[in-house]
Amino acid sequence: MQSFFPQLWLNHIMAGCALLACLASLKQVRRPTLLLSMILTGSGLLLMLQGNPQPLDWSRAAIHNASLICLVLTVPLLGSILAFEPYARYLSLITAPYITSPFRLYSAAALLTSALSSLLNLASMHFVHHLLQPRAAKCPPALFSQALFRGFMPNVMWSPSYISVAIAIQYSGISWFTLAPVGISLALTGIVWALLLGWFEYGKLAAFSAGEATEKDRPQRPVDVVRPVAVRGVWTLVSMILLLISLIVFLEYYTHKSALVLVPLISFTGPMLLSRIYGKSAVYSSQFRQYVTDKLPKAHNEMLLFSAIGFFGYALAGSAFPAQIPLLVSRFGLDTPLKIALLIVGIIILFAAIGIHPMITIAAISSAMPPGSTALSGQQLAGTFLVGYMFYGICSPFSATNLIMASLTAQNPLVAGLRQNGFFASIYVLLSLCLLLLLFAVG
């Protein structure tokens, strides 16, 4: 409502709702999250009190990250379309004849994860893991987790359903349309690099022998699921994913509203409309009830932490501190796009290593070096944020991606992330920065 029909009084109502939600979350959040949120809120209070804040300033500070919170809370609804049909059986039937070697398994896992995660986000990793795990048991232990990781991470660079893209858009001051050429270029670079590295690692391993196909490997399916049915089912899934992404792009183009507003809107309405079109209303109703009773109540940590980060970021941006940073950057000779990009990525990686979420770091950086105050263009600044976020997602043992992968593969997060994918992430960072600075230079 505030985005489409802006009213000052809505800021106060939203701030009141945010305050109530945060208070309700206090007893539910993890202790480290509570401690970090208190530190951020306390620091924000001190910064706010140094000025002369008006009531509207307090309200805006309280809801500074409202759009990001809405995105995080609603995106899980997009995964409800996976329940419309037995898509895992369909894909298993279609892919089984082609997965005849470790590298083909690696490629299939990476490409499937990349295709599905463009909209379904983390749900895609569970889906592909369940689908291909029997085959992966015959491969080197690291292969499957590497393929899932490397297939998932390129979408961090462009997909409107990812929190990384929402953060980059918000703190670089550009639209998703402006970001899209950068993000898609970086994503394609990541996919090509993932397949190339996989070939060097697993391309020469022997193909599976015919005797290795056991009943355990073969797709379990009812007798009426034949290949034409499976093909139609997969095309239906692909068409739904493309339709939802197209709706987001279409609405952003014609309404000129941010993807931060439109993705939550589509998350609520898109799967529901698709369930009506495909006659799956009962399935969607069940998924929605599960979302309300199970998934949404688990979002207390995100609600409190993201609210605290937004409050701190708003207070920091309104203080006198940010004005000093560009002067210091210039004084130390950090006045070229390459040096500034390396500085930003280095800061994000450094703080991520000790468990500080990139959202906190990026909020502080954008307050200290707002868009237009450095030699980086808006596209380059957003791309730099995304590169740092990508490295965090792979190499930080505290990232959600790493924790999920560790859970799926029963590995230590440091092993699943940094040890198995550190080289991939490091080269990906260098390739991405080169692409940013060469193809998207200012002017």
Summary of the structure (lengths in Angstrom):
residues: 443
radius of gyration: 22.5
end to end distance: 36.7
largest distance: 76.1
contacts: 1536
relative contact order: 0.14
helix: 77%
strand: 0%
